[in-house]
Amino acid sequence: MTRPRSGNRRDHDAEAVLAAFARTPGDVAAARRVAKQFADLDAGERSALLWSEDAGARLIAVLLLVQAMRERPDADLTDEYLSAAKAERFDAVELVDLAAEELVGAPLVGGSTGPLFALVKSDVPMVRRIAVVATLAFAKRGDAQVPLSIAGRLVRERGEIVQSALGWVLRETGKRASEPSLVAFLEQNGRFLSPAARETATEHLAPADRDRLRT
């Protein structure tokens, strides 16, 4: 993974990133700091991190992708992220929750949402979680339709990877986009949510609605 470099050139490759991360507590906050430190890491070294067997390497790579997207939006960054997810390289929900909104959802706002509905059909649970979390980009702009449409296609799924994301995103949709739309959704579909997801989804509702929709 080490690239040839002159003796006076500062280490700035995937191995240097991992060495820097090894000197930290290893949490998300530390990964963010390391990602900022290596913001100009080239795409090849970032890819080495993303496809690494090291969990910390993958976390930093995802944060680097988000940083790059913020600096200069590029569809290739979305493709790079989704390629790793579809190849089942993501084994921690943080790799979805920290990035799907900006890397997958935001680029679709104002355009076709077809790619989100395609992700719903994936055989990979983390990819389906990406489809859910990505819709936060719509909810935060006052659009409840897209999040609720995606949720409606996945609400019957039993796996916690998707169910926990549904609870969170539904709650935010009601809070940021349309509480009446959330209530209507839960009246029709709430029974399919896991108890934990239903509890999360109703957190910000009025007590009467919350109690009614949790039973």
N, C-alpha and C positions, 0 to 999 in steps of 0.2 A: 504494500500500500504506500510505501515511501517513494516519493519522487526524487530524482537526482536534483541537487541544487548546490549552489556555490557555498563555500564554507561560511561566508558572512551573511547568507540569506536566512531570515527568520523562519523557523519551522511553521508551516502553514498548510498542513495536510490533514487527512483523516486521523492519522496516528497522533498528531499534535492535539487535535480536538479531544480525542479519548484521554490523552494524558492530562489535559487541563480539567476534564470532567472528573477524572479519578481523584483529583485533589479537592473536590467539593463534597458536600453531603449527599449528592446524587439525587436530589429532588427536582421538581419541575422548576422551581425558582433558580436553582443552580444551573439547570440546563438552559434556561433563558439567558442567563449571564454569559455562559460559554458561547451560545449561538450569536449573541451580540458581538462578542470578542472576535469571532471568526466569520463575521457577516460577509466578507469578501472571498470566502472559500469558493474555489471554482466548482463547476457543475459536476465534474468527474469525481472529485473528492467527496462532494455531497452525496452523490449516488453510492459511493462506497460505504458511507455511513448508513444510508437508507436500507441497503441490502445486507448490512452486517448482521451477524448473529448476536451482537451485543445490544441489549435493550436500550441502554443509554445512548448508544450511537444512533439508533433509529429515532429516539425522541428528539435528539438535537437536530437530526436531518429534517424532521418534520417542521421544527421551529425555524430552521433555515429556509425552508420552502415558504413558510408564511411571511418571513421577513422579506424575501425576494418578491413575493406577490405584492406586498404593500409598497415596495419601492418601484416596481414596474410590472403591472399586470401582464401575465403571459399564459396563454392556454397550455403551453408546454409544461408549466409548473403543475397545473391541475392533472395533466396526463401522467406526469412522473409520480405524483402522489397516488393516483388511482391505480396505476400499474402495480405498485407495491401492495396496496390494499387487496386488489383482486388476486394477487399471487399469495395471499395469506401470510404476509410478512408482519401484519399488525396483530399483536397478541395482548395489547393493553388498550383500554378504552380511551386513555389520554391521547393516544395518537389520532383518534377521531375527534374527540371533544375540543382539542386545542387548535384544530386546523380545518375541519370540514366546512365550517361556515364561510371562512375566507377563501379557501382554495377551491371549493366546489360550489357553494351556494351563491356567494356574491357575484361571481362572473355571469350567473344566469339571470340575475334580477333585470327585468326589463326586456328579456329575450325569451327564447324557447325553454320551457321547463322539461322538455322531453328527456334530457339526460338524467334528471333526477328519477323519473319514473322507470327508466331503464335500470338504474341502480337498485331499485326496489326488487327487481326480478333476480338479482344475483343469488347464487348459492352460498355466498360467503356472508356470515352474519355481520362481520365488521363493515362490509360494504353496504349492507342494508342499514346499519347504524349511521353510516355516512349520509345516506339519503335522508334520514330523519334530521340529524343535527344540521345538515346544510340548510335546511329550511328556516333556521333561525335568521338567516340573512333577509328572508321575506318578512317574517314576523316583526323584526325590528324596524321595518319600513312600513308597518301598518297593514300588511297583507296576511290575512288569516287563511285565505283560500288554499294557497299552496301547502302550508304546513298541515292543514286539516285533511287535504286530499291525500298527501303522502301517508299521514297517520292512519287514515281510513283503510289503506291497502295493507298495512302491517299490524293493525291493532289486534288481530287474532293470533299473532305469533306468540309462542310461549317462552322463547328464550329470553333470559335476563339482559343479554347484550342489547337487544332491540327494545324490550319493555322499559328498561330504565331510561333510555333516551326518549321514548315516547312520553313518559311522565314529565320529564324536564321540559321538553319542547312544547308540549301542550300547555303547561303552566305559563311559559313565556308567551305563547300565542295569545292566551287570554289576557295576560297582563299588558302586552305591548300592542296587540292588534285589535282583538274584538272579544270581550268577555261573553257577550250574548252568543257569538258563534261557537265559542268553546263549550258553553253550557248546552247548546243544542247538540253539539257533537257528542258530549258525554251522555246526554239523555238517550242517544241512539246507540252509542258504541261503548259506553263506559263499562258495561258488564264484561266486555272482552279483555279489559286491561287487568294486569296483575294487581293485587291489593296495594302493593307498594307504589306502582305507577299511578294508580287511581288516587292515592293519597297525595302524591306529589302534584299531580295535574290540578287538583282542587285547592291547593294551599292558599291561593289568593282570592278565592271566591267568598262571597258573603256566607256567614255561618249557616244560614238556612239552606242555601244551595249546596254548600260543602257537605253538610250532614246528609242531605237527601241523596247526593250523587255518590257518596261513599258506601252506601248500603246496598 
